[in-house]
C-alpha cells in the first residue's frame, strides 16, 4: 500500500501534537559527504547522549557471491558484462550484478546505486577516450551519473535512519541534514520515486522506470538528464543505448524502492528491521527489465552478459 507525501506529513503532524516535541530526544543524523567517490565511507549520527558510528556505506560492486549454478540460465552475480559498439570499441563492466535483488540485499539501495553510478562513469570515460562520443556528450553522461550519486546519498541517509532508529517514532522524527537543509525522513523520501503519484507502486513503475510523469523532484531530475543524454546522440549506438538505458532504469527504480520501503516503515506497515527485505521483495516486478535478464544478454545489440 502506498501513501502520498501529504498523508505522511499529516500523520506525522498529528503524532507530534500528541506526543510533543519534548519527546524528540531522538537522533540527529549528520549528512555524509559522498561527493568525492564511491569508496568506503562512515557516517555519524548524533543523539542526546552523544555520537556513535553508523553502518559503513560501501560500494561492494565486486563482492564475491555463490550463485546457484544448477541452471545454465542463472547469471553470476559479479560476472563481466561486455559492450562492443558498431565501431569495435569494447567496454567491460566488471562490477555489474545481474542479480538485482542480491545486490540490494547485500548493499542496500545506496550501495547498488553507487555501483551503477560507477558503471555509468566508466562508460562515459571509455566512450570519450575511444572517440565514440564528443566531450559534450561525455559530460552529459557524467551529469547523469552524478545525479545517480546524489540519489545514492539520499538513499543512504534514509537507510541509515532505518538502521539506527530504535522505534518508528524515532525514525519519523529524526532530523537529517542534506544539501544545506534539514529533513524529516518522510520529507526526504518525498524527493525520491513517484511519491506524489498516489497510484504509483513498484509494480507499475517497473514497466517504465524512466517515465518522468509524476516523478518526485530528484528522480525527475535524473530522468530529465537521461533524456538529455538521449537527445544528444550519445546513445545512437545500439549497444550503448541498451546498457545506458538499462543502468539508468535500475537507478530510477531503486529510488522508487527506497521511497516505498520508507513509506511502509513510517506507517508501521513494515518493521524497521525489514527495510531492505521490503525492497528486495519488490524486485520480482523488475526482472524483465534487467540488462542481463536470465543471463541471456542481448548479443544482437552488442551487449554480452555472463
Residue frames as qw, qx, qy, qz and C-alpha x, y, z in Angstrom:
[[0.000, 0.888, 0.460, 0.000, 0.00, 0.00, 0.00],
 [0.437, 0.314, 0.001, 0.843, 1.37, 3.41, -0.93],
 [0.175, -0.829, -0.410, 0.336, 0.92, 6.75, 0.67],
 [0.379, 0.778, 0.100, 0.491, 1.45, 10.28, -0.52],
 [0.364, 0.221, -0.352, 0.834, 3.70, 12.93, 0.95],
 [0.356, -0.448, 0.001, -0.820, 0.60, 14.76, 2.22],
 [0.833, -0.366, -0.353, -0.218, -0.68, 11.67, 4.01],
 [0.748, -0.086, -0.419, 0.508, 2.58, 11.09, 5.80],
 [0.161, 0.334, -0.210, 0.905, 3.00, 14.76, 6.65],
 [0.551, -0.487, -0.130, -0.665, -0.48, 14.87, 8.20],
 [0.879, -0.319, -0.356, 0.015, 0.09, 11.72, 10.22],
 [0.615, 0.081, -0.365, 0.694, 3.45, 12.95, 11.41],
 [0.092, -0.454, 0.099, -0.881, 1.97, 16.30, 12.46],
 [0.737, -0.473, -0.190, -0.444, -0.72, 14.56, 14.50],
 [0.859, -0.130, -0.389, 0.306, 1.90, 12.30, 16.03],
 [0.385, 0.235, -0.314, 0.835, 3.99, 15.26, 17.11],
 [0.360, -0.504, -0.034, -0.784, 0.93, 17.07, 18.50],
 [0.845, -0.401, -0.274, -0.224, 0.01, 14.10, 20.67],
 [0.858, -0.168, -0.262, 0.408, 3.45, 13.27, 21.97],
 [0.215, -0.967, 0.037, 0.128, 5.03, 16.71, 21.98],
 [0.552, 0.726, -0.344, 0.223, 8.34, 17.93, 20.86],
 [0.354, -0.705, 0.559, -0.255, 9.90, 17.19, 24.23],
 [0.917, -0.083, 0.385, -0.058, 9.78, 13.52, 23.37],
 [0.777, 0.600, -0.075, 0.173, 12.05, 14.07, 20.43],
 [0.513, -0.688, 0.425, 0.286, 15.40, 13.47, 22.07],
 [0.831, 0.532, 0.140, -0.085, 15.88, 11.28, 19.07],
 [0.744, -0.062, 0.353, 0.564, 18.60, 11.14, 16.61],
 [0.237, 0.886, -0.101, -0.385, 20.26, 13.90, 14.65],
 [0.874, 0.204, 0.320, 0.304, 21.71, 12.46, 11.53],
 [0.156, -0.715, 0.343, 0.588, 24.88, 14.00, 10.22],
 [0.759, 0.619, 0.001, -0.202, 24.81, 14.09, 6.41],
 [0.754, -0.240, 0.441, 0.424, 27.54, 12.04, 4.83],
 [0.232, 0.779, -0.301, -0.498, 29.68, 13.62, 2.13],
 [0.804, 0.130, 0.552, 0.176, 29.70, 11.30, -0.87],
 [0.408, 0.873, -0.029, -0.266, 30.88, 13.97, -3.32],
 [0.063, -0.726, 0.634, 0.258, 34.42, 12.65, -3.86],
 [0.301, 0.271, -0.882, -0.241, 33.93, 8.97, -4.69],
 [0.847, -0.225, -0.202, -0.438, 32.09, 5.75, -4.03],
 [0.439, 0.278, -0.775, 0.360, 34.79, 4.39, -1.74],
 [0.507, -0.454, -0.697, 0.226, 34.08, 3.10, 1.78],
 [0.077, -0.535, 0.122, -0.832, 32.60, 5.84, 3.96],
 [0.350, -0.370, -0.774, 0.375, 31.49, 6.03, 7.56],
 [0.203, -0.657, -0.223, -0.691, 28.66, 8.33, 8.56],
 [0.198, -0.068, -0.706, 0.677, 27.88, 9.54, 12.03],
 [0.349, -0.629, -0.518, -0.463, 24.67, 10.16, 13.84],
 [0.074, 0.225, -0.507, 0.829, 24.10, 12.37, 16.90],
 [0.467, -0.615, -0.589, -0.237, 21.55, 11.82, 19.65],
 [0.373, -0.863, 0.030, -0.339, 21.04, 13.40, 23.04],
 [0.827, -0.515, 0.176, 0.138, 23.72, 11.14, 24.55],
 [0.302, -0.652, 0.525, 0.455, 26.47, 11.74, 22.01],
 [0.499, 0.562, -0.493, -0.439, 27.96, 10.34, 18.82],
 [0.696, -0.155, 0.701, 0.020, 28.00, 6.81, 17.59],
 [0.055, -0.328, 0.722, 0.606, 29.10, 5.24, 14.35],
 [0.764, 0.340, 0.057, -0.545, 26.73, 4.39, 11.54],
 [0.853, 0.113, 0.484, 0.160, 26.93, 1.30, 9.43],
 [0.229, -0.417, 0.499, 0.724, 29.57, 1.83, 6.74],
 [0.672, 0.640, 0.179, -0.326, 28.14, 2.71, 3.34],
 [0.406, -0.426, 0.678, 0.441, 30.25, 0.79, 0.87],
 [0.654, 0.508, -0.323, -0.458, 30.44, 0.23, -2.83],
 [0.579, -0.267, 0.771, -0.014, 30.56, -3.56, -2.85],
 [0.701, 0.524, -0.152, -0.459, 30.17, -3.93, -6.57],
 [0.515, 0.457, -0.723, -0.050, 32.88, -6.58, -6.63],
 [0.562, -0.341, 0.617, -0.433, 31.62, -8.58, -3.66],
 [0.260, 0.169, -0.922, -0.232, 32.05, -12.31, -4.32],
 [0.711, -0.059, 0.302, -0.632, 28.93, -14.40, -4.02],
 [0.203, -0.118, 0.965, 0.113, 27.92, -18.01, -4.57],
 [0.606, 0.202, -0.111, -0.761, 25.10, -18.06, -7.10],
 [0.794, 0.080, 0.569, -0.197, 23.13, -21.19, -7.79],
 [0.118, 0.490, -0.679, -0.534, 24.77, -22.95, -10.72],
 [0.503, 0.155, 0.843, -0.113, 22.14, -25.64, -11.11],
 [0.548, 0.714, 0.428, -0.080, 20.63, -23.84, -14.08],
 [0.580, 0.147, 0.307, 0.740, 22.51, -22.68, -17.18],
 [0.077, 0.735, 0.332, 0.586, 20.32, -19.57, -17.29],
 [0.506, -0.810, -0.220, 0.201, 21.24, -18.40, -13.79],
 [0.394, 0.797, -0.192, 0.416, 23.53, -15.36, -14.14],
 [0.638, -0.156, -0.411, 0.632, 26.60, -14.95, -11.95],
 [0.210, -0.906, -0.334, 0.151, 26.33, -12.01, -9.59],
 [0.257, -0.810, 0.238, 0.470, 29.71, -10.47, -10.40],
 [0.727, 0.231, 0.498, 0.413, 30.26, -11.57, -13.98],
 [0.196, -0.370, 0.268, 0.868, 31.65, -9.32, -16.66],
 [0.500, 0.734, 0.432, -0.157, 29.22, -7.53, -18.96],
 [0.424, -0.188, 0.441, 0.768, 30.88, -6.64, -22.26],
 [0.400, 0.803, 0.247, -0.367, 29.77, -3.89, -24.60],
 [0.479, -0.068, 0.544, 0.685, 31.00, -3.89, -28.19],
 [0.312, 0.672, 0.114, -0.662, 29.99, -0.89, -30.27],
 [0.772, 0.594, 0.222, -0.032, 29.41, -0.92, -34.01],
 [0.328, 0.867, -0.365, 0.083, 32.84, 0.68, -34.42],
 [0.811, 0.168, -0.505, 0.244, 34.52, -2.09, -32.48],
 [0.072, -0.556, 0.500, -0.660, 35.07, -0.33, -29.15],
 [0.675, -0.275, -0.684, 0.030, 34.92, -2.78, -26.24],
 [0.242, -0.544, 0.371, -0.713, 33.88, -1.72, -22.73],
 [0.552, -0.159, -0.809, 0.128, 33.83, -4.12, -19.79],
 [0.469, -0.597, 0.135, -0.636, 31.62, -3.60, -16.73],
 [0.471, 0.175, -0.831, 0.240, 33.35, -5.84, -14.24],
 [0.052, -0.007, 0.704, -0.709, 31.25, -4.91, -11.23],
 [0.550, -0.065, -0.184, -0.812, 27.74, -5.08, -12.69],
 [0.241, -0.015, 0.923, -0.301, 25.45, -7.53, -10.90],
 [0.377, -0.157, -0.659, -0.632, 22.70, -9.22, -12.91],
 [0.421, -0.446, -0.777, 0.142, 21.25, -10.44, -9.59],
 [0.095, -0.604, -0.047, -0.790, 19.46, -7.21, -8.72],
 [0.699, -0.623, -0.175, -0.304, 17.77, -8.50, -5.56],
 [0.857, -0.209, -0.223, 0.415, 21.03, -9.95, -4.23],
 [0.394, 0.349, -0.103, 0.844, 22.83, -6.66, -4.69],
 [0.345, -0.634, -0.063, -0.689, 20.09, -4.79, -2.81],
 [0.847, -0.479, -0.224, -0.059, 20.05, -7.38, -0.04],
 [0.797, -0.069, -0.174, 0.574, 23.83, -7.12, 0.35],
 [0.377, 0.024, -0.048, 0.925, 24.49, -3.40, -0.10],
 [0.116, 0.661, 0.477, -0.568, 21.05, -1.78, 0.02],
 [0.458, 0.829, 0.306, 0.096, 19.73, 0.72, -2.50],
 [0.131, -0.935, 0.258, 0.203, 22.63, 3.01, -1.64],
 [0.480, -0.446, 0.679, 0.331, 25.39, 0.51, -2.40],
 [0.605, 0.384, 0.661, 0.224, 23.65, -0.81, -5.51],
 [0.306, 0.934, 0.185, -0.013, 23.13, 2.70, -6.88],
 [0.242, -0.824, 0.423, 0.290, 26.78, 3.56, -6.22],
 [0.584, -0.104, 0.727, 0.345, 27.82, 0.54, -8.28],
 [0.491, 0.670, 0.527, 0.179, 25.56, 1.64, -11.14],
 [0.014, 0.981, -0.069, -0.183, 26.94, 5.18, -10.87],
 [0.436, -0.563, 0.594, 0.375, 30.44, 3.77, -11.20],
 [0.593, 0.255, 0.699, 0.309, 29.42, 1.85, -14.34],
 [0.335, 0.888, 0.312, 0.047, 27.98, 4.98, -15.96],
 [0.166, -0.902, 0.301, 0.261, 31.12, 6.95, -15.17],
 [0.555, -0.275, 0.694, 0.368, 33.25, 4.18, -16.67],
 [0.548, 0.545, 0.595, 0.220, 31.16, 4.12, -19.83],
 [0.156, 0.980, 0.073, -0.104, 31.45, 7.90, -20.25],
 [0.312, -0.746, 0.496, 0.317, 35.23, 7.75, -19.93],
 [0.581, -0.041, 0.745, 0.326, 35.67, 4.77, -22.24],
 [0.487, 0.707, 0.498, 0.121, 33.39, 6.19, -24.94],
 [0.070, 0.980, -0.096, -0.160, 35.11, 9.56, -24.86],
 [0.422, -0.587, 0.605, 0.333, 38.59, 8.01, -24.95],
 [0.552, 0.146, 0.757, 0.318, 37.59, 5.89, -27.97],
 [0.062, 0.170, -0.338, -0.923, 36.09, 8.86, -29.79],
 [0.029, -0.422, -0.886, -0.189, 32.62, 7.29, -29.72],
 [0.116, -0.891, -0.439, 0.015, 31.18, 10.44, -28.08],
 [0.323, 0.622, -0.126, 0.702, 32.41, 14.02, -28.01],
 [0.231, 0.078, -0.575, 0.781, 33.25, 15.99, -24.87],
 [0.435, -0.167, 0.067, -0.882, 29.75, 17.48, -24.60],
 [0.812, -0.128, -0.433, -0.370, 28.09, 14.07, -24.83],
 [0.618, 0.023, -0.673, 0.406, 30.56, 12.57, -22.35],
 [0.009, 0.135, -0.448, 0.884, 29.86, 15.37, -19.88],
 [0.645, -0.188, -0.133, -0.728, 26.13, 14.78, -20.21],
 [0.810, -0.082, -0.580, -0.017, 26.73, 11.13, -19.35],
 [0.403, 0.068, -0.601, 0.687, 28.77, 12.24, -16.32],
 [0.321, -0.219, 0.168, -0.906, 25.98, 14.60, -15.26],
 [0.799, -0.176, -0.369, -0.440, 23.59, 11.66, -15.40],
 [0.718, -0.023, -0.621, 0.314, 25.95, 9.52, -13.35],
 [0.169, 0.174, -0.464, 0.852, 26.50, 12.28, -10.80],
 [0.563, -0.266, 0.002, -0.783, 22.77, 12.68, -10.27],
 [0.850, -0.131, -0.499, -0.103, 22.71, 8.94, -9.64],
 [0.490, 0.101, -0.582, 0.641, 25.39, 9.51, -7.00],
 [0.227, -0.246, 0.243, -0.910, 23.22, 12.17, -5.40],
 [0.782, -0.219, -0.278, -0.513, 20.29, 9.74, -5.35],
 [0.756, -0.018, -0.603, 0.254, 22.54, 7.19, -3.66],
 [0.161, 0.213, -0.486, 0.832, 23.38, 9.74, -0.97],
 [0.543, -0.243, 0.067, -0.801, 19.70, 10.32, -0.20],
 [0.864, -0.095, -0.445, -0.216, 19.05, 6.58, -0.18],
 [0.578, 0.123, -0.628, 0.506, 21.95, 6.10, 2.22],
 [0.125, -0.255, 0.381, -0.880, 20.62, 8.71, 4.63],
 [0.742, -0.186, -0.083, -0.639, 17.18, 7.09, 4.69],
 [0.849, 0.017, -0.527, 0.019, 18.57, 3.56, 5.02],
 [0.377, 0.207, -0.610, 0.665, 20.84, 4.63, 7.87],
 [0.401, -0.280, 0.241, -0.838, 17.95, 6.27, 9.70],
 [0.874, -0.126, -0.248, -0.399, 16.07, 2.96, 9.47],
 [0.746, 0.133, -0.581, 0.298, 19.10, 1.02, 10.69],
 [0.284, 0.191, -0.528, 0.777, 19.75, 3.28, 13.66],
 [0.465, -0.383, 0.015, -0.798, 16.27, 4.25, 14.85],
 [0.040, -0.060, 0.919, -0.387, 15.08, 2.40, 17.95],
 [0.320, 0.497, 0.722, -0.360, 11.41, 2.94, 17.12],
 [0.320, 0.605, 0.562, 0.464, 9.16, 4.15, 14.33],
 [0.148, -0.960, -0.211, 0.110, 8.72, 7.37, 16.27],
 [0.460, -0.611, 0.333, 0.551, 12.48, 7.91, 16.22],
 [0.484, 0.174, 0.634, 0.577, 12.54, 7.10, 12.51],
 [0.158, 0.787, 0.512, 0.307, 9.82, 9.64, 11.72],
 [0.236, -0.962, -0.117, 0.069, 11.23, 12.38, 13.96],
 [0.703, -0.269, 0.195, 0.629, 14.96, 12.20, 13.17],
 [0.203, 0.921, -0.073, -0.325, 16.49, 15.40, 11.73],
 [0.808, 0.088, 0.391, 0.433, 18.53, 14.64, 8.62],
 [0.019, 0.782, -0.213, -0.586, 20.79, 17.33, 7.14],
 [0.659, 0.249, 0.579, 0.409, 21.04, 17.16, 3.37],
 [0.376, 0.483, 0.365, 0.701, 22.24, 19.75, 0.89],
 [0.094, 0.213, -0.168, 0.958, 22.09, 22.62, 3.37],
 [0.575, -0.352, -0.103, -0.732, 18.62, 21.81, 4.68],
 [0.187, -0.139, 0.890, -0.392, 17.20, 19.64, 7.45],
 [0.604, -0.053, -0.522, -0.600, 14.61, 16.99, 6.60],
 [0.704, -0.156, 0.573, -0.390, 12.43, 14.51, 8.40],
 [0.355, -0.093, 0.886, 0.284, 12.52, 11.05, 6.82],
 [0.447, 0.599, 0.661, -0.066, 9.10, 11.48, 5.24],
 [0.230, 0.901, -0.052, -0.364, 10.27, 14.74, 3.66],
 [0.152, -0.569, 0.712, 0.382, 13.47, 13.18, 2.36],
 [0.449, 0.153, 0.870, 0.135, 11.67, 10.16, 0.92],
 [0.430, 0.760, 0.405, -0.269, 9.35, 12.53, -0.93],
 [0.090, 0.753, -0.432, -0.488, 12.33, 13.59, -3.06],
 [0.127, -0.276, 0.913, 0.272, 12.55, 10.05, -4.45],
 [0.243, 0.275, 0.929, 0.053, 10.47, 7.74, -6.58],
 [0.161, -0.391, -0.519, -0.743, 6.97, 8.72, -7.58],
 [0.159, -0.289, -0.755, 0.567, 5.69, 9.61, -4.10],
 [0.252, 0.248, 0.110, -0.929, 3.46, 12.45, -5.30],
 [0.558, 0.068, -0.563, -0.606, 1.58, 9.98, -7.51],
 [0.610, -0.243, 0.543, -0.523, -0.76, 8.03, -5.25],
 [0.936, 0.222, 0.062, -0.265, -1.32, 5.30, -7.85],
 [0.488, 0.631, -0.597, 0.082, 2.39, 4.68, -8.39],
 [0.842, -0.422, 0.326, -0.080, 3.76, 1.45, -6.94],
 [0.276, -0.513, 0.743, 0.329, 6.91, -0.57, -7.67],
 [0.593, 0.263, 0.758, 0.067, 4.72, -2.96, -9.67],
 [0.505, 0.781, 0.364, 0.040, 3.53, -0.41, -12.22],
 [0.021, -0.911, 0.323, 0.256, 6.72, 1.68, -12.21],
 [0.628, -0.301, 0.659, 0.284, 8.76, -1.39, -13.15],
 [0.663, 0.496, 0.523, 0.202, 7.42, -1.44, -16.70],
 [0.405, 0.727, 0.116, 0.543, 8.72, 2.08, -17.42],
 [0.582, -0.621, -0.245, 0.463, 11.04, 3.39, -14.73],
 [0.358, -0.120, 0.166, 0.911, 12.28, 6.22, -16.96],
 [0.049, -0.685, -0.535, -0.492, 8.86, 7.83, -17.32],
 [0.200, 0.103, -0.358, 0.906, 9.00, 11.18, -15.53],
 [0.418, -0.497, -0.361, -0.669, 5.22, 11.56, -15.21],
 [0.708, -0.635, -0.151, -0.270, 4.52, 12.10, -11.52],
 [0.771, 0.059, -0.388, 0.501, 8.15, 11.54, -10.53],
 [0.468, -0.829, -0.149, 0.266, 9.43, 13.21, -7.36],
 [0.122, 0.962, -0.187, -0.155, 12.00, 16.03, -7.72],
 [0.294, -0.637, 0.672, 0.236, 15.32, 14.18, -7.52],
 [0.607, 0.149, 0.764, 0.162, 14.12, 11.22, -9.58],
 [0.480, 0.820, 0.304, -0.072, 12.58, 13.60, -12.12],
 [0.001, 0.885, -0.388, -0.255, 15.94, 15.40, -12.43],
 [0.467, -0.309, 0.793, 0.242, 17.68, 12.10, -13.10],
 [0.590, 0.460, 0.658, 0.086, 15.17, 11.14, -15.80],
 [0.307, 0.934, 0.051, -0.176, 15.47, 14.60, -17.41],
 [0.176, -0.724, 0.600, 0.292, 19.25, 14.14, -17.58],
 [0.564, 0.042, 0.801, 0.195, 18.76, 10.74, -19.22],
 [0.510, 0.746, 0.428, -0.034, 16.53, 12.41, -21.82],
 [0.087, 0.925, -0.265, -0.258, 19.26, 14.99, -22.44],
 [0.393, -0.411, 0.772, 0.285, 21.81, 12.22, -22.99],
 [0.577, 0.373, 0.722, 0.089, 19.41, 10.52, -25.40],
 [0.377, 0.891, 0.216, -0.130, 18.73, 13.72, -27.32],
 [0.154, -0.818, 0.429, 0.349, 22.45, 14.44, -27.63],
 [0.773, 0.496, -0.362, -0.160, 23.05, 11.38, -29.80],
 [0.142, -0.591, 0.768, -0.204, 25.35, 9.78, -27.22],
 [0.608, -0.037, 0.751, -0.255, 23.16, 6.66, -27.28],
 [0.636, 0.497, -0.264, -0.528, 22.90, 6.25, -31.05],
 [0.310, 0.321, -0.893, -0.061, 24.95, 3.05, -30.95],
 [0.766, -0.298, -0.402, -0.405, 22.58, 0.14, -30.09],
 [0.711, -0.117, -0.582, 0.377, 24.94, -1.39, -27.53],
 [0.168, 0.107, -0.355, 0.913, 25.48, 1.91, -25.74],
 [0.489, -0.295, -0.171, -0.803, 21.75, 2.60, -25.83],
 [0.783, -0.257, -0.546, -0.148, 20.98, -0.79, -24.33],
 [0.624, -0.131, -0.546, 0.543, 23.44, -0.57, -21.47],
 [0.065, 0.129, -0.238, 0.961, 22.98, 3.10, -20.51],
 [0.560, -0.312, -0.253, -0.725, 19.21, 2.80, -20.62],
 [0.776, -0.254, -0.578, 0.012, 19.39, -0.36, -18.52],
 [0.468, -0.060, -0.490, 0.733, 21.67, 1.17, -15.89],
 [0.138, -0.196, 0.064, -0.969, 19.58, 4.34, -15.76],
 [0.654, -0.332, -0.426, -0.529, 16.35, 2.40, -15.40],
 [0.705, -0.245, -0.602, 0.284, 17.77, 0.48, -12.47],
 [0.250, 0.027, -0.356, 0.900, 18.88, 3.66, -10.72],
 [0.373, -0.249, -0.118, -0.886, 15.46, 5.24, -11.15],
 [0.736, -0.302, -0.540, -0.276, 13.71, 2.09, -9.96],
 [0.559, -0.117, -0.605, 0.555, 15.87, 1.98, -6.84],
 [0.070, -0.155, 0.227, -0.959, 14.54, 5.42, -5.86],
 [0.654, -0.267, -0.297, -0.643, 11.01, 4.03, -6.00],
 [0.754, -0.176, -0.620, 0.128, 12.00, 1.01, -3.89],
 [0.334, 0.020, -0.493, 0.803, 13.57, 3.27, -1.26],
 [0.315, -0.194, 0.035, -0.928, 10.59, 5.60, -1.14],
 [0.736, -0.227, -0.470, -0.432, 8.19, 2.66, -0.96],
 [0.671, -0.147, -0.636, 0.351, 10.07, 0.92, 1.87],
 [0.146, 0.072, -0.374, 0.913, 10.39, 4.18, 3.81],
 [0.481, -0.248, -0.173, -0.823, 6.67, 4.83, 3.42],
 [0.779, -0.252, -0.544, -0.184, 5.73, 1.40, 4.73],
 [0.550, -0.088, -0.570, 0.605, 8.12, 1.68, 7.68],
 [0.021, -0.154, 0.198, -0.968, 6.92, 5.19, 8.53],
 [0.623, -0.236, -0.187, -0.722, 3.32, 4.00, 8.60],
 [0.430, -0.313, 0.772, -0.349, 4.25, 0.95, 10.70],
 [0.888, 0.260, -0.041, -0.377, 3.11, -1.39, 7.96],
 [0.856, 0.253, -0.367, 0.261, 6.58, -2.93, 7.97],
 [0.667, -0.692, -0.012, 0.276, 9.05, -3.15, 10.88],
 [0.024, 0.910, -0.372, -0.184, 12.28, -1.19, 10.72],
 [0.531, -0.392, 0.729, 0.184, 14.22, -4.43, 10.56],
 [0.642, 0.352, 0.659, 0.169, 12.58, -5.30, 7.22],
 [0.191, 0.809, -0.102, -0.546, 13.56, -2.12, 5.36],
 [0.034, 0.488, -0.737, -0.466, 15.94, -3.89, 2.97],
 [0.252, 0.131, 0.956, 0.077, 13.91, -7.08, 2.66],
 [0.390, 0.683, 0.450, -0.423, 10.90, -4.97, 1.70],
 [0.261, 0.722, -0.373, -0.522, 12.88, -3.54, -1.21],
 [0.105, -0.279, 0.920, 0.254, 14.16, -6.96, -2.20],
 [0.404, 0.341, 0.824, -0.202, 10.63, -8.40, -2.27],
 [0.438, 0.757, 0.199, -0.443, 9.64, -5.84, -4.92],
 [0.042, -0.566, 0.628, 0.533, 12.46, -6.66, -7.34],
 [0.460, 0.197, 0.857, 0.120, 10.46, -9.53, -8.81],
 [0.413, 0.795, 0.374, -0.242, 8.46, -6.92, -10.71],
 [0.136, 0.878, -0.311, -0.337, 11.61, -5.67, -12.39],
 [0.706, -0.208, 0.627, 0.253, 13.19, -8.92, -13.54],
 [0.668, 0.537, 0.457, 0.238, 12.24, -8.48, -17.19],
 [0.192, 0.980, -0.019, 0.048, 13.86, -5.05, -17.29],
 [0.600, -0.642, 0.365, 0.309, 17.33, -6.14, -16.22],
 [0.262, 0.732, -0.522, -0.352, 20.26, -5.79, -18.61],
 [0.212, 0.317, -0.921, -0.087, 21.20, -9.43, -18.21],
 [0.756, -0.095, 0.213, -0.611, 17.80, -10.98, -17.66],
 [0.970, -0.012, 0.208, -0.126, 18.18, -14.71, -17.06],
 [0.563, -0.472, 0.541, 0.409, 21.80, -14.47, -18.16],
 [0.699, 0.498, 0.470, 0.206, 20.87, -14.37, -21.85],
 [0.271, -0.430, 0.220, 0.833, 22.12, -10.88, -22.54],
 [0.538, 0.756, 0.260, -0.267, 21.42, -9.23, -25.85],
 [0.593, -0.250, 0.486, 0.592, 24.27, -10.18, -28.15],
 [0.441, 0.603, 0.524, 0.410, 22.46, -8.86, -31.19],
 [0.009, -0.986, -0.108, -0.127, 22.84, -5.33, -29.82],
 [0.457, 0.613, -0.421, 0.488, 26.48, -5.75, -28.84],
 [0.423, -0.581, 0.470, -0.512, 25.88, -6.42, -25.15],
 [0.714, 0.079, -0.695, 0.005, 27.19, -9.74, -23.91],
 [0.589, -0.611, 0.245, -0.469, 26.29, -10.97, -20.42],
 [0.090, -0.431, 0.884, -0.157, 27.98, -13.62, -18.22]]
